[in-house]
Amino acid sequence: MKLDFGLVLPSLPFLAQGILVTLQYTIISITFGFILGIILAFMKVSHVRGFQWFANAYTSIFRGTPLLVQLTLFYFAIPQLTGYRISAFEAGVLTFSLNSGAYVSEIIRAGIKAVNKGQLEAALSLGIPYPTAMRDIILPQAIKNILPALINEMIDLLKESTLISVIGEADLLRRANIIAAEKYVYFEPLIMVGLIYYVMVMALSWTAKRFERRLQRSD
Amino acid sequence: MIKTQHLSKRFHDLHVLKDISIEIPKGQVVVILGPSGSGKSTFLRSINVLEQPSTGKVVLDGTVISGQGFALDKIRQKIGMVFQHFNLFPHMTVLQNLMYAPIKLKKWSKNSSEKKALELLKRVGLTDKANVYPSKLSGGQKQRVAIARALAMEPEILLFDEPTSALDPEMVREVLDVIKSLAHTGITMVIVTHLMGFAQEVADRILFMDHGKIIEDSSPKTFFKKPETKRAKAFLEKIL
């Protein structure tokens, strides 16, 4: 067996563009997923039954069905239902955000529950309104505790973004497959893609570690 | 003046407070005594409505404050609370703990609230701890910061929920000294404690609770010398 990276080297810029596509998906989905997760988590810890019910039902559905089913459903079913021709990008970001929101909300809910009840009482007794207390006092402490779990979720999202190649988006994985099909070599492009993902994940966890250390100043 | 009218609190089958009606005039120092489980803390927590009463009312200066939703936040600014377990905000420095509420709620500038915070830290003897995080403080220091944090909002009423119960014995004194220095300065104080000597020293008035009721309401002199009820007598004999 012989490896010849020289053959795929000219396609490197083409592959590199895939990094941008993948990053774009991941960053947008993480951001929306995180915001959605916070909102759902607040619903879960609120005392309003309707909110609790909605957030729990939502989480149950998005956790209980495969991501690939959700993705293809959004991509193919939305045009059929509404007539709107959704792009692969929109379908991808929509699915990943909604899906990630469900997972993140469970992580944040656990984090909020782990913060001592006295913290909220102390804030309320000063006259701080409940929403402000949740945002300024409870959430920062919750996030600090759940940071490793949140990073895990982000890494998952980054890796699962390869699923968008199924609906035709030219992300890293799809580009590797295109190169492979053109040049009739599979090992080299795929190993390069694997390496690129690995570097991205490492960069993410390294940044997270630094952030975590910064948060530990108060310990 | 704070008033409770026929205040009752139930947790499911448990009747924790039973029909409590009292008035606490401005500036008075009230100490609540009683055996564990008599409802002292629950009663204290009803005063700033951390516990909503099941029936009855809490009235502050003529306004009914129990059963209110959002208006409660404004009222709570006037009622400070010091907790058994301090509940300092761990992600903020001592100074930030003190400045947070005044900046948020009183819209003070950063400068003036910092000045005020440092003044308060001086008052509780912790000027040198302004920029450390709570995790670096001893229990006694934490509680003194917590008192300063409550004072930063310039409350009319200060509630103390067993402020020394979580402290090592050698740190009790420093906290009691701070509390004593606040008594009779115009601020109304309601204190739940198990320290009889301290109660005798600081209180204008003793409320003795048992099984969710205030069964004795008297001056410290009367209470400690000649308690009226059998229950109070038995309690004092066990403790003193």
Interface residues (C-beta under 8 A of the other chain):
Chain A: N116 G118 Q119 E121 A122 A123 L124 S125 L126 G127 I128 P129 T132 D136 I137 P140 Q141 K144 L215 R217 S218 D219
Chain B: N48 L50 F70 D73 K74 I75 R76 Q77 K78 I79 G80 M81 F83 H85 N87 L88 F89 P90 H91 M92 T93 Y100 A101 K104 L105 Y133 P134 S135 A146 R149 A150 M153 L159
